[in-house]
Amino acid sequence: MYRVEWPDSEGAVEFHLSHGEWIDVLRSNGFEIERLVELQAREDSVSHDYYDDVPLEWGRQWPAEEIWRARKTPLA
């Protein structure tokens, strides 16, 4: 997935890389990937207007957000 155009957002465009491509970008720029956390909605979660782009039921089955933890490796 690269270019994403949202039909209801007056021409807004986002660009997304795959996880593998993010790993390549980070490593090629001197970062060590320490962790990737994929967040899913918990069973006791409730719907919230802020997250209207991901339905609650979908968010319980699939990660809707992620946290990348990377560290810049010191130059030798």
C-alpha positions in Angstrom: 0.0 0.0 0.0 1.6 3.3 -1.0 -0.8 6.1 -2.0 -4.1 6.2 -0.1 -6.7 8.8 -1.1 -9.6 9.2 1.3 -12.8 9.9 -0.7 -14.5 11.9 2.1 -11.6 14.1 3.0 -11.5 16.8 0.3 -8.5 15.5 -1.5 -6.4 14.3 1.4 -3.7 11.8 0.5 -1.6 9.6 2.7 1.5 7.5 1.8 2.1 4.2 3.6 5.0 1.7 3.4 4.8 -2.0 4.2 6.4 -3.2 7.4 9.2 -4.8 5.3 9.8 -1.4 3.6 9.9 0.4 6.9 12.5 -2.1 8.2 14.6 -1.4 5.1 14.3 2.4 5.5 15.1 2.3 9.2 18.1 0.0 8.8 19.5 1.8 5.8 19.5 5.0 7.9 21.4 3.5 10.8 18.5 2.4 13.1 18.2 -0.9 14.9 14.6 -2.1 15.3 14.0 -3.1 18.9 10.3 -3.8 18.8 7.1 -3.5 16.9 3.8 -3.5 18.8 0.6 -3.9 16.9 -2.4 -2.5 18.9 -5.8 -4.0 18.8 -9.0 -3.0 20.5 -9.6 -4.9 23.7 -12.8 -6.9 24.3 -14.0 -4.3 26.8 -13.3 -1.4 24.4 -16.2 0.9 23.3 -16.6 2.9 20.1 -15.2 6.4 20.0 -15.8 9.2 17.5 -12.0 9.8 17.2 -11.5 6.3 15.7 -14.4 6.4 13.2 -12.1 5.2 10.4 -11.8 1.7 12.0 -14.9 0.0 13.3 -14.6 -1.5 16.7 -15.3 -5.1 15.6 -12.6 -4.8 13.0 -10.2 -3.3 15.5 -10.7 -6.3 17.8 -9.6 -8.7 15.1 -6.8 -6.8 13.4 -4.2 -4.2 14.5 -5.3 -0.7 13.7 -2.3 1.2 15.2 1.3 0.3 15.8 4.2 1.4 17.8 7.8 1.2 16.4 10.7 1.2 18.8 14.0 1.9 17.0 17.4 3.1 18.2 19.9 5.0 16.2 23.1 2.9 16.2 26.2 4.9 17.2 28.7 5.7 14.4 31.8 3.6 14.6 
